[in-house]
Amino acid sequence: MAARVKFRTKPEKIVETMLYLAHKGIELSQYKTVKLLYLADREHFRRFGRPISYDKYVAMEYGPVASIALDIINGKNVLGVDKDALPFEINTIGVHSLISDPKRDIRRELFSKSDLIILDDTVEKYGHFEFGKLYELTHKHFAYSRAWNNQKTKADPMFFEDFLDETANKEDKIQDLEFTALGM
């Protein structure tokens, strides 16, 4: 199956969304960061037809992963991101990384009002969740289970159209979103 609803990645927005989360005063492990991005993007896409961060999602053993955010956390080169000038600290201890110490305010002009509402709601609902609870929650989502159950690699792509609920008009929504996503 090929993705039908495709958005161009926006590395600047991914970094800014990570910074927004860093300002929230919660412990942000690499795991929690990629899960909160996923949960916020999933909810925003379901309600408004587009994600917030424009990251690409993959199904991995421990659940859905915002792959570009994870690459940034892991210090990999990401086109459009200066890993030496990130607006937050990434502290790595062993195999665990924590995002902390925002270095500047967020650039609010990069976010819509709905982006900020969904991000705040996501932090309020899930920001206190520990690994096991996030694991359990996200493994139940259709988009993840569909990608994971059809896996060919350790990180198979997840599809935005699979974030939608199964409804009678889902196909019509997907056709509209295919067209809309071309312009984003």
N, C-alpha and C positions, 0 to 999 in steps of 0.2 A: 504494500500500500504506500502510495506517495502522499506527502502532505499537500493539502489543497489550499489551506489558509497559511500563507507565508508572509512574514514581516521581515524587513531588513533589520539586522541587528544594529543597535545603537550603543556602542561601548561607553560613550560619555554618559548616557542615561543610566546604564547599569552601574557605573561607578557612583553616580550621584544618588542612586537609590540605595546603594550600600552605605554611603555616607549618611543618608537620612536615617537608616536603621541604627547606625553607630551613635547618632545623636539621641536615641531613645533610652539609653541607660540600661539596656539589658545585656546580659552576657551573650556575645555573638561568636559562637564557634563557627568554623567553616560549615559544619552540618546545619546549624540553626540558620545561618545566613542564606544558604541555598534553598532551604525549605521555606523560609519566610518570603523570599523572592517568588518562589513557585506559588505559594498560597495566595499572595497578593496578585500576581499576574493572572492566575487562574480565576480568581473572583472578579477582577476587573474585566477580563475578557468575557466572562459569562454575563456580566451586567452591561458592559459598554461596548463590546465588540473589538477591543484591542487590549493588549497587555500594557503594563506600566513600564517595565524595564526593557522590553524587547530582547530579552535573553533567549537563548535556544535551550530547550529542555531535553534531557536524556533520561532514560530509565536505567538506573544502576541498582546494584544489590541492595543498597540501603534506602532506595526510593528515588523519587524524582529529583533531578539535579539541574540547577541553573548552570549550564556548562561554562559559559564565558566568565561568570562570577567566580566559579571554582578555579578556572585557569588564572584569573587575577590573584586570587588568594594564594594559589600555589606558586606565584612568581613567574608564570609563563608569559611569553610575549603575546600580547593581544593587540592587533592592529587598532590604532586610535587611542591606546592607553600607554602613558608613560609610567611604567611600574615603579620608577624611582621618585615619582612626584604624586603619589596617591594622597588624597586628602584625609587619610586616616592611617593608623598604624596597623600592621599585621604582625602579631607576635606569635612565633612558632615555637612550641615546646614539644619535642619529640615529633609525633605525627599529627599533633593537634595545633590548629591555628586559631587565634582569636583576633577579631577586628575590634579596635578600640581607639580611643583618643582622637576624636575628630579634630582636624587642623583648621577648619574654617566652617562657616555657615553653609547650609545648602543653597544651591542656586534655584530658588523657588520658581523662576521663570521657566525652568525645564519641566515643571509639573503642572498638571491641570488640577482643578479643585477636586475632581473625582479621584485622581491619583492619590492625593494626600489623605482623603477620607478613607480610601481602601487600605492604604499603608497603615494609618493609625488604627483602624479596625483590626487589621491582621496582627499588629503588635499587641493590641489589647487582648485579643482572643487566644493567640498562640505564642506570644513572646515569652511566657513563663513555662511553656512546655519543655520537658526534658527529651532527650534522644528517643527513648522508648515510645513516648506518647506521639511524637512527630512521626516516627517510623510507622506506628500502627495506623495513624490517621491517613497519611499519604499513600500507604500501600493499598488502601481501600478505594482509591480514586480510579475510575475507569481508564483514564488516559494512561496512567502508570501501568495498571495491570494488563492493558491491551499491549503496550509496547514490551513489557517484561515477558509476558507469556509468548510473544512472537519473536523473542530476542535472537539475534544472530551474532551479536558482539557483547562486550561487557557494558556498553553504553549506547543503546539503541535510541534513535530519536523518538520523541513524543510529539504528538500533533495537536495543535491548538483546537482543531475541530472536535477532538475527543474530550476537550474540557467541557463541552456543552452537554446538557442533559438530553437524554433520549426523549424527544417529543415528536408529535406528528409533523411539526413544521421545521424540524431540524435541518432537513436537506435544503429548504428555502433559505434558512439563515446562513448555512454554509456557502451557498451560491452568492448571497449578498456580501458576505465577509471576504470571499475570494477576491471579488472586485475591489472592495474597500481597501484590503491589505496591499494591493498593488501600488496604491498611492502613498503608503506609509513607509 
